[in-house]
Amino acid sequence: MADNFRVIFAGLADGIDSNAASINLADKLKTSEEKVALFFKGKPLFAPSHKDKALKQAKLLASLGIKSKLQAVSNAANTSTEQPQNSQRDERIFDALDYITSSLIRLEEKLEELEQRLPEEQSKNPEIDEDDDWQDDDLLLDEELVSTPKKRSNVLLYSLIATAVTLLIILAVYLAFPSLFSL
């Protein structure tokens, strides 16, 4: 009994150009046009999968004007095709790494472009001076900036300290001899 199914190319719908269908399918699946061309020649594009997933894949192909059919794949055939599946998996991993690498290269190019624009924008904007001319400004005042503070009497400070010490002594006596304060 077949558990898995594979989507096989059966033809193109009427009025569909093979080049346009190849480009549309490659864009939709985010894969290379060479893989799509091999699919049109009979090589499977998708790995064997359950019937529901295979039907969804066939529906996707039908929406792009590509006729397909489902081919049952038995478990024995599935184990004998593990090597091609591993190579497909490896190929997908390499494609993903290639995409990541190309994205990093594009980002690096954008960064270099921005770095080149930065000095141009600074030269266009005369308001930004890189010199430290702010130290040469005449900020000196006629009056002396540092003045000695006026002498204050410490009577208020001493009276506050004396009051706090007196209250602490009263509290200590109250805690030590509570019978003295009972009426």
C-alpha positions as CSV (number, residue, x, y, z in Angstrom):
1,M,0.0,0.0,0.0
2,A,1.3,3.5,-0.9
3,D,1.7,5.9,2.0
4,N,3.4,8.7,0.1
5,F,2.8,10.3,-3.3
6,R,5.0,12.2,-5.6
7,V,3.9,15.0,-7.9
8,I,4.9,14.4,-11.5
9,F,4.8,16.8,-14.5
10,A,2.0,16.0,-16.9
11,G,1.9,19.0,-19.3
12,L,1.0,22.6,-19.6
13,A,-2.5,24.1,-19.7
14,D,-3.6,25.6,-23.0
15,G,-2.2,29.0,-23.7
16,I,0.6,28.7,-21.2
17,D,4.2,29.4,-22.4
18,S,6.7,27.0,-20.9
19,N,9.2,29.8,-20.3
20,A,6.6,31.9,-18.4
21,A,5.5,28.9,-16.4
22,S,9.1,28.1,-15.6
23,I,9.8,31.6,-14.4
24,N,6.5,31.8,-12.4
25,L,7.1,28.5,-10.7
26,A,10.7,29.3,-9.9
27,D,9.6,32.6,-8.3
28,K,6.7,31.0,-6.4
29,L,8.9,28.2,-5.0
30,K,12.0,30.5,-4.6
31,T,14.1,28.0,-6.5
32,S,16.3,28.0,-9.6
33,E,14.8,27.8,-13.1
34,E,17.2,24.9,-13.8
35,K,15.4,22.8,-11.2
36,V,12.0,23.7,-12.8
37,A,13.3,22.8,-16.3
38,L,14.4,19.4,-14.9
39,F,10.9,19.0,-13.4
40,F,9.4,19.7,-16.9
41,K,11.7,16.9,-18.2
42,G,10.4,14.4,-15.6
43,K,12.6,14.8,-12.6
44,P,10.6,15.2,-9.4
45,L,10.6,18.7,-7.9
46,F,9.1,17.8,-4.6
47,A,10.0,15.0,-2.2
48,P,7.5,12.2,-1.7
49,S,4.9,13.3,0.9
50,H,1.5,12.4,2.3
51,K,-1.5,12.6,0.0
52,D,-2.8,15.8,1.4
53,K,0.5,17.6,0.9
54,A,0.9,16.2,-2.6
55,L,-2.6,17.4,-3.5
56,K,-1.7,20.9,-2.3
57,Q,1.5,20.8,-4.4
58,A,-0.5,19.7,-7.4
59,K,-3.1,22.5,-6.7
60,L,-0.2,25.0,-6.6
61,L,1.1,23.8,-9.9
62,A,-2.5,23.9,-11.4
63,S,-2.8,27.6,-10.3
64,L,0.2,28.4,-12.4
65,G,-1.1,26.5,-15.5
66,I,1.0,23.4,-15.0
67,K,-0.8,20.0,-15.3
68,S,0.5,17.3,-12.9
69,K,-0.4,13.9,-11.6
70,L,0.2,12.0,-8.4
71,Q,2.4,8.9,-8.5
72,A,2.2,6.5,-5.6
73,V,5.5,5.7,-3.9
74,S,5.8,2.5,-1.9
75,N,7.8,2.3,1.4
76,A,10.3,-0.1,-0.2
77,A,10.9,2.4,-3.1
78,N,11.1,5.1,-0.5
79,T,13.9,3.5,1.4
80,S,15.8,2.8,-1.9
81,T,15.5,6.5,-2.8
82,E,16.9,7.8,0.5
83,Q,20.2,8.6,-1.2
84,P,18.5,11.0,-3.8
85,Q,16.5,12.5,-0.9
86,N,19.6,13.1,1.0
87,S,21.2,14.8,-2.0
88,Q,18.1,16.9,-2.5
89,R,18.2,17.9,1.2
90,D,21.9,18.7,0.8
91,E,21.1,20.7,-2.3
92,R,18.4,22.7,-0.5
93,I,20.8,23.4,2.3
94,F,23.4,24.6,-0.1
95,D,20.8,26.8,-1.8
96,A,19.9,28.3,1.5
97,L,23.5,28.9,2.4
98,D,24.0,30.5,-1.1
99,Y,21.0,32.7,-0.5
100,I,22.3,33.8,2.9
101,T,25.7,34.5,1.5
102,S,24.4,36.6,-1.3
103,S,22.2,38.5,1.1
104,L,25.2,39.2,3.3
105,I,27.1,40.4,0.3
106,R,24.3,42.8,-0.7
107,L,24.1,44.1,2.9
108,E,27.9,44.7,2.8
109,E,27.6,46.6,-0.5
110,K,24.8,48.7,0.9
111,L,26.9,49.5,4.0
112,E,29.9,50.5,1.9
113,E,27.6,52.7,-0.2
114,L,26.3,54.4,2.9
115,E,29.8,54.9,4.2
116,Q,30.8,56.6,1.0
117,R,27.7,58.8,1.1
118,L,28.5,59.9,4.7
119,P,31.5,62.1,4.0
120,E,29.7,63.6,1.0
121,E,26.8,64.6,3.2
122,Q,29.1,66.1,5.8
123,S,30.9,68.2,3.2
124,K,27.5,69.4,1.9
125,N,26.4,70.4,5.4
126,P,28.6,73.4,6.5
127,E,26.9,73.6,9.9
128,I,28.8,70.7,11.2
129,D,32.4,71.7,12.0
130,E,34.8,69.0,12.9
131,D,37.2,71.5,14.4
132,D,37.1,72.3,18.1
133,D,36.5,76.0,17.7
134,W,34.2,76.1,20.6
135,Q,37.1,76.5,22.9
136,D,38.2,79.6,21.2
137,D,34.9,81.4,21.8
138,D,35.0,84.5,24.1
139,L,33.2,83.1,27.0
140,L,35.2,85.0,29.6
141,L,33.2,87.3,31.8
142,D,34.3,90.5,33.3
143,E,33.4,89.2,36.8
144,E,35.2,86.4,38.5
145,L,33.3,83.1,38.2
146,V,34.5,81.6,41.5
147,S,33.4,83.7,44.5
148,T,33.9,82.8,48.1
149,P,30.7,81.9,49.9
150,K,29.5,84.1,52.7
151,K,30.2,83.0,56.2
152,R,27.1,81.8,58.0
153,S,26.6,81.3,61.6
154,N,26.3,77.7,62.6
155,V,23.8,78.5,65.4
156,L,20.9,76.9,63.6
157,L,22.9,73.8,62.9
158,Y,24.1,73.4,66.5
159,S,20.6,74.0,67.8
160,L,19.2,71.2,65.6
161,I,21.9,68.8,66.7
162,A,21.3,69.6,70.3
163,T,17.5,69.1,70.0
164,A,18.0,65.7,68.3
165,V,20.5,64.6,71.0
166,T,18.1,65.7,73.7
167,L,15.2,63.8,72.1
168,L,17.3,60.7,71.8
169,I,18.3,60.9,75.5
170,I,14.6,61.3,76.5
171,L,13.7,58.3,74.3
172,A,16.5,56.2,75.9
173,V,15.3,57.1,79.4
174,Y,11.7,56.3,78.5
175,L,12.7,52.9,77.1
176,A,15.0,52.1,80.1
177,F,12.6,53.2,82.8
178,P,9.0,53.1,81.6
179,S,7.6,53.3,85.1
180,L,8.9,56.9,85.5
181,F,6.6,58.2,82.9
182,S,3.4,56.4,83.9
183,L,0.8,58.7,85.6
